[in-house]
Amino acid sequence: SMKELDAYHVELYKVYHHLAPAKKLAEMRAASDTMAKRCEELAKAPVPKRFAAKEADVRKGTAELCAATDALRAAAAGTDADKVGQAVETVHARYQAVAKIFE
């Protein structure tokens, strides 16, 4: 994996398993801001040499993850908990897709 992806996952884990199920919107806003920052770091990070052959897949996957993260931030800025929950599910699926590249 990449340490930047791992850092992203720390925040996602908190959101997916704790904040979203409890519908803690204010905390979700802060967490989604942090996830967006982690996304910026991930986008700039070099792909580990042993995954060089998969770099295009990694870049595409992280771009999709970051787009989903932006959508989550937009949803979390509102008050519709269901919309936030759906955005979290999308982010989680995109994260899993990226993580799978490194398996």
N, C-alpha and C positions, 0 to 999 in steps of 0.2 A: 504493500500500500504506500501511500504518501503521507508524510506527517501533517500536511495541510488538510488532507481529506480526513485524517483521524481527528484533527482539531475541529473540523466541521461537525463530525459525527458526535463529539462530546455534547455540543449544543443541541443537535438534532435529537439525540437520545433523551435529553431532558424535556424537550418539546413534545416528542412523540409519546413518551411513556408517562409523563407527569402533567405538564402544563395543558396540553390539548384535551386530554380526557377530563381534567378538572375545569375546563373552560376558563382558565386564568388569562384573560385577554391582555391585561396590562403587562403581565410578565411575558406573554407571547410576543408583544410588540418589541420589548427589549431584546428578547432572544432572537427574533427574526432580524433585527438590526445587526446583532453579533454574527448571525449566520451569513448575512450579506457581506460583512467585512471578511469573514473566513473565505467566502467565495472569491473575493477580489484577490486574496492571497493565493488561493488555489489556481486561479486563472493565470497568475504570473509565475507560478512555481514550475521548475523544470521537471519533466517526467523522468523518473528513475531510469538509468541506462538499460537495466534488464527488461524494461517495458517499452524500449524505444520503438519496437516494431508495432506497438499498439498505440503509439502517440496520437494518431488521428482519432482513434476511438475514445481515448482519454479526453482529448480536447472537446470532442462532440458531446460526450457524456457530461463533462463538467459545465459546458455551456448550457445544456438542457437543465442541469441541476440548478445553476445560477438563475436561469430564467424562471424556474419554478419557485426559487427562493424569493425573487422579486415579487412574484404573484402572491406569495405568502405574506410578504411585508405589506402589500397593498390591502390584502384581506384583513390582516391583523390591525390595520389602521382604522377599520370600521368596527361595527358592533355585532355583526352576524357570525355567531359562534359556529354555525353549521358550515358556512362558507370557509371559515378559518380551518375547520376540521378537514374539509375536502382538500384545501390547499396543502395541509400537512401530509395527507395521504399521498398526494402527487409528489411532494418533495421527497418523502420517504421512498417511494418507488424509484424516483430518479437517482437517489443516493444508492440504493441497492444495485441498480444497473451499473453505476460507476464502480462500486466496490467489486462487483463480479468480474470486471475487466482485470483486476489485480489478483484473481484467484489462480 
